[in-house]
Amino acid sequence: MLQPLKPAALRPGDAVRIVSLASPVDEESLERGCAELKRLGYAPRMDRDVVLASDSYFAGATLQRLAALKQALVEPETKAIFCSRGGYGSNYLLDDLGRNFEAPRPKILFGYSDISSLQIFLWQKLRWVTFYGPMVASGFDGGVKGYDQNSFCAAVSQNADGWTVDLQGKALLAGGAEGILAGGCLTLVETTLGTPWEIDTTDTILVLEDRGMKPYQVDRALMHLKQAGKLRKVRGIILGEFPQCTAADSGESVRDVVMRILTPLEHRPTGLPVVVGAAVGHSERPMLTLPLGVRARLSASASNGEQSGTRLEILESAVG
């Protein structure tokens, strides 16, 4: 297996590039997020007209967004790329990137939600380590109430091995396992199936989270992953909060769905630790940062089904 390619660590004073790769961004939220990045000691750079562009439900035409991403990946004067927000549209950029682009070296890429499409692509095609965490107008815009500063700083600047993240979740299935962190937004993970950058979940700690789905839609997506063999060789699973995923009619919750589909996997010879309600991605708590593509150890212990210990030990640096 190819070794992961890690970006350079981010240091105070470094310039960072802001890009809009999916849906249009709110200008006030963007400004609040830039102010938070400045407070952290970084220097945001952006082409305001391009970042604030709008074309239907996209943040500008595909070619415009693609050009902005390609430039951000190769420009030497910025050390990281922070997406402005998610929404929808990152998948439009992947066909061209697969044909026509090679970056000289990896660069920190931050995002979640729709940005999962790009993050999975970069892992499957180039083995780039990327960062599943806050975006400028969707996380950083709320200051430290919108994201977890400790996990963010450890991920982007700590080039010594090892730190621990309190997932703030509950153990659905207790146990411990080591693997490569992979995954992201459930809907976008599912839509990689059948593409040239289909996610490989073998020996992974699989992160799955989303928002605004009905429980039956979560059920359908998890069953699709299961029937496609994507849960067969995972080492552990981290599930997010799944906010705004209630169903008024059936009475069944996302947790009910997860228990029905994942509990039988507990009886595998190797077991399967599963954490639910972690503060990752679409979270109503300060959002954690997880580096995708690095080795990690998931620990889930429970007492009467309640939270006792759900932690993730990052076993190697995410940056060089």
KATA-V406367 format. One line per field, one symbol per residue. ss: DSSP state (~ for helix, > for strand, _ for the rest). psi: psi as a letter, one per 30 degrees, with the letter a starting at -180 (. if undefined). burial: b if it has 24 or more other C-alpha atoms within 12 Angstrom, else e. Layout:
ss->???
psi->???
burial->???
//
This chain:
ss->____>_>_______>>>>>_______~~~~~~~~~~~~~___>>>__~~~~___>__>___~~~~~~~~~~~~~_____>>>>______~~~~~~~~~~~_______>>>>_~~~~~~~~~~~~~~_>_>>>__>__>>~~~~~~_>_~~~~~~~~~_____>>>>___>>>>_>>>>>>>>>>>~~~~~_____________>>>>>>_____~~~~~~~~~~~~~________>>>>>_____________~~~~~~~~~~~~~~_____>>>>>>_>______>>_>>>__>>>>>>>>>__>>>>>>>>>____>_
psi->kkkkkklklklkfkkkkkljfcllkkeeeeeeeeeeeeefgljkkljeeeeglkjbglilleeeeeeeeeeeffkffkflkkkelbckfefffeeeefegkkkellkkkklabffeeeeeeeeeefhkkljjaklegidffgafffljeeeeeeeffjglkklkkjfhakjeklaklkakklbbkeeeeeffkflfhkkjgkhljkkklalgklefeeeeeeeeeefggffeglflkjkafhlhhlkfeffkleeeeeeeefefffglefljkkklglikbjkglkklkkjkglklkkkjkljhflkejjljjjflkfl.
burial->eeebbbbbbbbeebbbbbbbbbbbbbeebbbbbbbbbeebebbbbbeeebbbbbeeebbbbbebbbbbbbbbbeeeebbbbbbbbbbbbbbbbbeebeeeeeeebbbbbbbbbbbbbbbbbbbbbbbbbbbbbbbbbbbbbbbbebbbbebbbbbbbbeeeebbbbbbbbbbbbbbbbbbbbbbbbbbbbbbbeeebbbbbebbbbbbbbbebbbbbbbebbeebeeeebbbbbbbbbbbbbbebbeeeeeebbbebbbebbbebbeeeebbbbbbbbbbbbbbbbbbbbbbbbbbbbbbbbeeeebebbbbbbbbbbbb
//
